[in-house]
Structure formats: structure tokens, C-alpha cells
Amino acid sequence: MTQISEGRKFAYYAGMALIVVGFLLFVSVFVTGAMQFGDFTDFHGRAQSSMFRALGGMALMVGGSVLRTVGARGIAGSGVVLDPKRARRDLEPWSRMGGGMVKDALEEADVKLGGGQERVVMVKCRACGKLNEEDSKFCQECGQAI
């Protein structure tokens, strides 16, 4: 089984941290707006500060989600590098996990795939030796009565 490298783990958690910081910056705009509601001193400066915090927070959230995706799926698996062989290798832990979840769901639903095929009874013609279905009255090959 392929192990996820330390670099990818670091990128994943760094992306998560950027998302959290960006979200806090974005939410701080609403908190300070509510705290200073009705106070119009230095309105222009506070509005400009709020705009920069909101846009910076959104940029950090987008950048963090991209970094987190690259960390989770690898550089090729996330589509940054177009190399199908490397993408398959990068996505192998995700694919294995997805297949395991599907298998668990099928077992839980008591669904059995493959193996349980229906048995068919065939009757051999005495004249020519052709195998015919059990409910046939005449041979499909020579026409003799079975």
C-alpha cells in the first residue's frame, strides 16, 4: 500500500490552517461591523480596512483549499501536473479507500457480486451428442426427438 509522504501531509494541514485563518479574517469584518454599528468616525478608513480583511480572508480560503487538495491528492492527482501514471500513483490511497467503502456498503446491503451464477441443466442428444436445453423436445442440431 502506498504511504502518503510527509510533504503532502504538511501541505494538507497547512492548507487547512490557511482556510481557518481566512475564515476568521472574513468573519472579523462582520464582528467589527456589529461592534461599531452607528459610529461613523473615520468611516472611510474602517470601510477600507474591512474590505481588505474580507478580500484577504477569501483569498486565504481559496489558496488554502488549493493547497489542501494538492496535499491530499498529490500534485498530479489534483490536476496541476498532467501525467496520468503519476496521477494514478498519487490517487492510489484515495482509490483504495473509495473501493473499500463501496465494498463495505455492498456487504452491509447483503449484495453479492459475481460468483452466484444460475445453473443451467442441459440434455445431450442420443443421436448427435449436441447439448440442448432441458425443456427441448427435439434436438437443435439434428432434429431427432429427445
C-alpha positions in Angstrom: 0.0 0.0 0.0 1.3 3.5 -0.9 2.0 5.7 2.1 1.3 9.5 1.9 4.6 11.4 2.1 5.4 13.9 4.9 5.4 16.8 2.4 1.9 16.0 1.2 0.7 15.8 4.8 2.3 19.1 5.6 0.7 20.7 2.6 -2.7 19.3 3.6 -2.5 20.7 7.1 -1.0 24.0 6.0 -3.9 24.4 3.6 -6.4 23.7 6.5 -4.6 26.3 8.6 -4.9 28.9 5.8 -8.6 28.1 5.4 -9.2 28.6 9.1 -7.2 31.9 9.2 -9.0 33.1 6.1 -12.4 32.3 7.6 -11.6 34.1 10.8 -10.4 37.2 8.9 -13.6 37.1 6.8 -15.9 36.8 9.9 -14.0 39.5 11.7 -15.4 42.0 9.2 -19.0 41.2 10.5 -18.0 41.2 14.1 -16.3 44.6 14.0 -19.1 46.0 11.9 -21.6 44.9 14.5 -19.4 46.3 17.3 -19.0 49.7 15.7 -22.6 50.0 14.4 -23.7 53.6 14.3 -20.2 55.1 14.9 -19.3 57.0 11.7 -15.9 58.4 12.9 -13.2 57.5 10.3 -15.8 55.7 8.2 -13.6 55.7 5.1 -10.6 54.1 6.9 -12.7 51.4 8.6 -14.5 50.5 5.4 -11.2 50.2 3.6 -9.8 48.0 6.4 -12.9 45.8 6.3 -12.7 45.4 2.6 -9.1 44.3 2.7 -9.8 41.9 5.5 -12.7 40.4 3.7 -10.9 40.0 0.4 -7.7 38.8 2.1 -9.8 36.2 4.0 -11.4 35.0 0.9 -8.0 34.7 -0.9 -6.6 32.8 2.0 -9.5 30.4 1.9 -9.2 29.8 -1.8 -5.4 29.4 -1.6 -5.8 27.1 1.4 -8.3 24.9 -0.4 -6.0 24.5 -3.4 -3.0 23.7 -1.1 -5.1 21.2 0.8 -6.3 19.5 -2.5 -2.7 19.2 -3.7 -1.6 17.8 -0.3 -4.5 15.3 -0.3 -4.3 14.1 -3.9 -0.7 14.9 -4.8 0.5 17.3 -7.5 -0.5 15.1 -10.4 -3.7 13.7 -8.8 -5.0 17.3 -8.3 -4.6 18.1 -11.9 -1.7 20.6 -11.6 0.7 18.3 -13.5 -0.8 16.3 -16.4 0.9 12.9 -16.0 -1.6 10.0 -15.9 0.9 7.5 -14.5 1.9 9.8 -11.7 -1.7 10.8 -11.1 -2.7 7.1 -10.6 0.1 6.7 -8.1 -0.8 9.8 -6.3 -4.5 8.9 -6.1 -3.9 5.2 -5.1 -4.7 5.8 -1.4 -7.9 7.6 -2.3 -8.9 4.9 -4.8 -8.2 2.1 -2.3 -10.3 3.9 0.3 -13.2 4.5 -2.1 -13.2 0.9 -3.2 -13.2 -0.2 0.4 -16.2 2.0 1.2 -18.1 0.6 -1.8 -17.3 -3.0 -0.6 -18.5 -2.2 2.9 -21.7 -0.7 1.6 -22.4 -3.7 -0.6 -21.7 -6.1 2.3 -24.0 -4.1 4.6 -26.8 -4.3 2.0 -26.1 -8.0 1.6 -25.4 -7.7 -2.1 -23.2 -10.3 -3.7 -21.4 -9.6 -6.9 -20.1 -12.3 -9.2 -19.9 -16.0 -8.4 -23.5 -16.7 -7.8 -24.4 -17.7 -11.3 -27.6 -19.7 -12.1 -27.0 -23.3 -13.1 -28.4 -24.5 -16.4 -29.4 -28.1 -17.0 -28.6 -29.4 -20.5 -29.8 -32.6 -22.1 -27.5 -34.5 -24.5 -29.0 -35.7 -27.8 -28.6 -39.5 -28.2 -28.2 -39.2 -32.0 -25.6 -36.5 -32.5 -24.4 -35.6 -28.9 -25.4 -31.9 -29.1 -26.3 -30.3 -25.7 -29.9 -28.9 -25.7 -31.8 -27.0 -23.0 -33.7 -29.3 -20.6 -37.2 -28.3 -21.9 -36.4 -29.0 -25.6 -38.5 -31.7 -27.2 -36.3 -32.0 -30.3 -32.5 -31.6 -30.9 -31.4 -28.2 -32.1 -28.8 -29.8 -34.3 -30.3 -32.9 -36.0 -34.0 -32.6 -35.2 -34.3 -36.0 -33.5 -36.8 -36.4 -30.6 -35.1 -36.1 -27.3 
